[in-house]
Amino acid sequence: MQTTDLSCQVFTAGFSFHRTPFHVHRTEGLGSYLLRLQTDGNSEALIDGKMQLIEAGDLLLYGPNDTYELKIFPPDASDSSERPMESGDYHIFFGGDWIDHWWNQRRRPTRIRIPLSEGLLGLFRQIVIEQRRISNPDPRISDYYLRILCLETDRLLSEQPISSGKSFLAHRIKQYIEENASSLFKLEDVAAYVDTSVSRCVHLFKETFDMSIMQYALEVRLDMAKERIVFSPMPLEQVAETSGFANYTYFHRVFRSKFGMSPKAFRHTRQEKM
């Protein structure tokens, strides 16, 4: 199989966890693109000419000619939190024609603050796993995973132009809903995920998206059910159950209200058009 003509290529990828001091400084540039996601603890990195604190949820983006400096260090003597020195991160060095085009499409900040969702972490993990394979008959798999990661980065950047404070917390809530809509979660579960009170959680989401958490969960569940009705052979009762609805009667009522017909009629109408 021809594998040399890759327009999107992972050069190296891995996960690092440090409990001892670490320092790297490359003034001549990296020679490739770098995505680095802080998953645990904290570090310091060069951003806009200054060393800045990097915390879990910070995604760093560097180009081939960027100066790169990273420090992992013990807590300051004045820090009374008794936190240990530790830093965990996923890092991917990559390049290719597709990447050049992607990078130049928009101005990219060196750091963006993102929710540490299982979906995003899964992309990093999968790329690392592919790079560790001793026998890799098709490196295009890493190519495609990397493209998805780059496009997901764009989506996160567009959804979170202000990646801190209230906006960041509201988007973390939104992402939790999208990833857990198929289960019967409670408001307490959402609040625990973002480590805040239920009342603050409800208020921030409503203020940011002009709808309640449960209204948005219902929209996601209905869209999920609509896709399964059209593209899967599941019985309608199973569609309701796997889309996060407690019972079919409630599902039937809200589906008809949203789409103007029953789930059965919707399936029949769509099958006639396919």
Sequence and secondary structure as in RCSB ss.txt:
>XXXX:A:sequence
MQTTDLSCQVFTAGFSFHRTPFHVHRTEGLGSYLLRLQTDGNSEALIDGKMQLIEAGDLLLYGPNDTYELKIFPP
DASDSSERPMESGDYHIFFGGDWIDHWWNQRRRPTRIRIPLSEGLLGLFRQIVIEQRRISNPDPRISDYYLRILC
LETDRLLSEQPISSGKSFLAHRIKQYIEENASSLFKLEDVAAYVDTSVSRCVHLFKETFDMSIMQYALEVRLDMA
KERIVFSPMPLEQVAETSGFANYTYFHRVFRSKFGMSPKAFRHTRQEKM
>XXXX:A:secstr
   S  SSEEEEEEEEEESS EEEEETT  SSEEEEEEEEEEEEEEETTEEEEEETTEEEEE TTS EEEEE   
 TT TT     EEEEEEEEE HHHHHHHHTS   SEEE    HHHHHHHHHHHHHHH S  S THHHHHHHHHHH
HHHHHHHHH SS SHHHHHHHHHHHHHHHHTTS   HHHHHHHHTS HHHHHHHHHHHHSS HHHHHHHHHHHHH
HHHHHH    HHHHHHHTT S HHHHHHHHHHHHSS HHHHHHHHHHH 
